[in-house]
Amino acid sequence: MTIIHRLLDAIAAILITATMRLSLACYRRAEAARWRRGKLRALDQRRRS
């Protein structure tokens, strides 16, 4: 029983860390895209005026 519990705990920890890393990577990618879009928009506004 204890060995199975330890295995389950290890699997759960690995899954949690993996999902956290994935969500962080996705969030960073979205932030970078948003920042790039904002920069492009600012450049366009400067060019127009």
Buried (B, 14 or more C-beta within 10 A) or exposed (E): EEEEEEEEEEEEEEEEEEEEEEEEEEEEEEEEEEEEEEEEEEEEEEEEE
